[in-house]
Amino acid sequence: MSEDHAPWQSPVHRDLAAELLRMSRRRSLVHPSVGLEKSAFAILWVLSDGRPRTLRELTEELELEQSTVNRQVNAAIKHGYLERFEVEDSLSKLIRPTELGREAFKRDGLLRAQRLEQVFADLAPGNPEALLHELRAFNDAYERTQDRHGTGERNEKSDEGLKRGLA
């Protein structure tokens, strides 16, 4: 193996790793005037299907620690984006967006979509459909590798949520 791309198998592997690192450095492809924190946007995204969730369900779908999601939910409640409510015959309270949360999610979602449109307009060579196809294939292959080698857990609910709305 040549030293110019060590420890990677090839220059292509090295360059792909570098591009993935560049992508991970972006907080998100958002417009500068978005109002929601990334965590609030992610929670509202999960809840955008109209189905309230328990804290445990949100934890599973977001694939985060329960203490992290609890802190994020409490912050979103404090800002008026979410509310907890009781359901008869249930020990767990459910969480749903408030009207303010739905409006903020819609506003910020549109700003994020506009930013992606700007990026896609400058995407050359290539197109959004090809990028989606390759990213989905990469993520699917990565998850199959994790499943085979037991190096990580993934939640199929969150995968479907991402494909439904986040992707």
Salt bridges, closest charged atoms under 4 A:
ASP4 OD1 - HIS5 ND1 3.36
ASP15 OD1 - ARG14 NE 2.99
GLU19 OE1 - ARG22 NH1 2.94
ASP49 OD2 - ARG53 NH2 2.86
GLU57 OE2 - ARG51 NH1 3.66
GLU60 OE1 - LYS157 NZ 3.89
GLU61 OE2 - ARG51 NH2 3.57
GLU61 OE2 - ARG53 NE 2.70
GLU83 OE2 - ARG96 NE 2.58
GLU86 OE2 - LYS93 NZ 3.97
GLU99 OE1 - ARG102 NH2 2.99
ASP108 OD1 - ARG107 NE 3.11
GLU143 OE1 - ARG154 NH1 3.70
ASP147 OD2 - ARG154 NH2 2.88
ASP159 OD2 - ARG154 NH1 2.77
